[in-house]
Amino acid sequence: MLEEKIFEEYKQALKAKDTIKSSVLNFLRAEIMNVAIAKKKNKLDDSEIIIVIRKQIKERQDSIEQFKKGNRQDLADKEAKELEILKSYLPEELPDCEINKIIEEALCLTGASNMKDMARVIKEVTAKIAGKADGKKVSDLVKKRLSS
């Protein structure tokens, strides 16, 4: 399970005195626990943990963008290292051609034909993809398909 993998690698990072990795994983573990508490669960399943990781990745990407705008390359580099650590816990992303196949299936299933139906299509696609693709990428591909 993903949570155990994160905990084991956290312990290894502590032993190796890898401060960046141990810090990132410690914060990630805390976030996972907070989400579990909020959902009144003892443990989250892997798909829920992936959602937490994606949220952390999004925050890092936003931080990198802000640090670059503020000419703080040192902080942007630190966030980029943290981002890479977090990305290593995500499942391999589906290629665009696979996502497009799933979008086509969802279009047939929902009968969507224009932009008004975008939310239904995205809901159907994200249910099938389950964390194996970035939400923004899926949204862009659906938008592109419905506008053509």
C-alpha positions as CSV (number, residue, x, y, z in Angstrom):
1,M,0.0,0.0,0.0
2,L,1.1,3.5,-0.8
3,E,0.9,4.8,2.8
4,E,3.3,2.1,4.0
5,K,5.7,2.9,1.2
6,I,5.7,6.6,2.1
7,F,6.3,5.7,5.8
8,E,9.2,3.3,5.0
9,E,10.9,5.8,2.7
10,Y,10.4,8.5,5.3
11,K,12.3,6.4,7.9
12,Q,15.0,5.7,5.3
13,A,15.3,9.4,4.6
14,L,15.7,10.2,8.3
15,K,18.4,7.5,8.7
16,A,20.2,8.9,5.6
17,K,19.8,12.5,7.0
18,D,18.1,13.5,3.7
19,T,16.5,16.6,5.1
20,I,14.5,17.6,2.0
21,K,13.0,14.2,1.4
22,S,12.2,13.5,5.1
23,S,10.6,17.0,5.4
24,V,8.5,16.4,2.3
25,L,7.4,13.0,3.4
26,N,6.7,14.1,7.0
27,F,4.5,16.9,5.7
28,L,2.8,14.4,3.3
29,R,2.1,11.9,6.1
30,A,0.6,14.7,8.2
31,E,-1.7,15.7,5.3
32,I,-2.7,12.1,4.8
33,M,-3.6,11.8,8.5
34,N,-5.5,15.1,8.4
35,V,-7.6,14.0,5.4
36,A,-8.2,10.6,7.1
37,I,-9.4,12.4,10.3
38,A,-11.6,14.7,8.2
39,K,-13.2,11.7,6.5
40,K,-13.5,9.8,9.9
41,K,-11.4,6.9,8.6
42,N,-8.4,5.1,10.2
43,K,-6.6,4.8,6.8
44,L,-7.0,6.2,3.4
45,D,-7.0,3.9,0.3
46,D,-4.4,4.5,-2.4
47,S,-6.7,6.5,-4.7
48,E,-7.4,9.0,-1.8
49,I,-3.7,9.2,-1.0
50,I,-3.0,10.0,-4.7
51,I,-5.5,12.9,-4.4
52,V,-3.6,14.2,-1.4
53,I,-0.3,13.9,-3.3
54,R,-1.8,15.7,-6.4
55,K,-2.9,18.5,-4.1
56,Q,0.6,18.8,-2.7
57,I,2.0,18.8,-6.2
58,K,-0.4,21.6,-7.3
59,E,0.7,23.7,-4.3
60,R,4.4,23.2,-5.2
61,Q,3.8,24.2,-8.8
62,D,2.0,27.3,-7.7
63,S,4.8,28.1,-5.3
64,I,7.5,27.7,-8.0
65,E,5.6,30.0,-10.3
66,Q,5.3,32.7,-7.5
67,F,8.9,32.3,-6.5
68,K,10.0,32.8,-10.1
69,K,7.9,35.9,-10.4
70,G,9.5,37.2,-7.2
71,N,13.1,36.5,-8.5
72,R,13.7,33.9,-5.7
73,Q,15.3,31.2,-7.8
74,D,16.8,29.5,-4.7
75,L,13.3,28.9,-3.2
76,A,11.9,27.8,-6.6
77,D,14.7,25.2,-6.9
78,K,13.9,23.9,-3.4
79,E,10.2,23.6,-4.3
80,A,11.2,21.9,-7.6
81,K,13.2,19.2,-5.7
82,E,10.2,18.7,-3.4
83,L,7.9,18.4,-6.4
84,E,10.1,15.6,-7.9
85,I,9.9,13.7,-4.7
86,L,6.1,13.9,-4.6
87,K,5.8,13.0,-8.3
88,S,7.7,9.7,-7.6
89,Y,4.7,8.5,-5.6
90,L,2.2,8.9,-8.4
91,P,1.2,6.1,-10.7
92,E,2.6,6.4,-14.2
93,E,0.5,8.8,-16.2
94,L,-1.6,7.6,-19.1
95,P,-0.5,8.9,-22.5
96,D,-2.7,11.3,-24.4
97,C,-3.9,8.7,-26.8
98,E,-5.2,6.5,-24.0
99,I,-7.0,9.5,-22.4
100,N,-8.5,10.4,-25.7
101,K,-9.9,6.8,-26.0
102,I,-11.5,7.1,-22.6
103,I,-12.9,10.6,-23.6
104,E,-14.5,9.1,-26.7
105,E,-16.0,6.3,-24.7
106,A,-17.4,8.9,-22.2
107,L,-18.8,11.0,-25.1
108,C,-20.7,7.9,-26.4
109,L,-21.9,7.0,-23.0
110,T,-23.1,10.5,-22.0
111,G,-24.3,11.5,-25.5
112,A,-22.4,14.8,-25.1
113,S,-22.0,17.0,-28.1
114,N,-21.2,20.5,-26.9
115,M,-19.5,22.5,-24.2
116,K,-22.6,22.4,-22.0
117,D,-22.0,18.7,-21.4
118,M,-18.4,19.1,-20.4
119,A,-18.9,18.5,-16.7
120,R,-20.7,15.2,-17.3
121,V,-17.9,14.0,-19.6
122,I,-15.2,15.0,-17.2
123,K,-17.0,13.2,-14.4
124,E,-17.2,10.1,-16.4
125,V,-13.5,10.3,-17.6
126,T,-12.1,11.0,-14.1
127,A,-14.0,8.0,-12.7
128,K,-12.3,5.7,-15.2
129,I,-8.8,7.3,-15.0
130,A,-8.7,7.3,-11.2
131,G,-5.6,9.4,-10.6
132,K,-3.6,8.3,-13.6
133,A,-3.7,11.6,-15.3
134,D,-3.6,15.3,-14.4
135,G,-7.1,16.8,-14.0
136,K,-6.1,19.9,-16.0
137,K,-4.8,17.8,-18.9
138,V,-8.1,15.8,-18.9
139,S,-10.1,19.1,-18.8
140,D,-8.0,20.5,-21.7
141,L,-8.4,17.4,-23.8
142,V,-12.2,17.2,-23.2
143,K,-12.5,20.9,-24.0
144,K,-10.5,20.5,-27.2
145,R,-12.7,17.5,-28.3
146,L,-16.0,19.2,-27.5
147,S,-15.1,22.4,-29.3
148,S,-14.1,20.7,-32.5
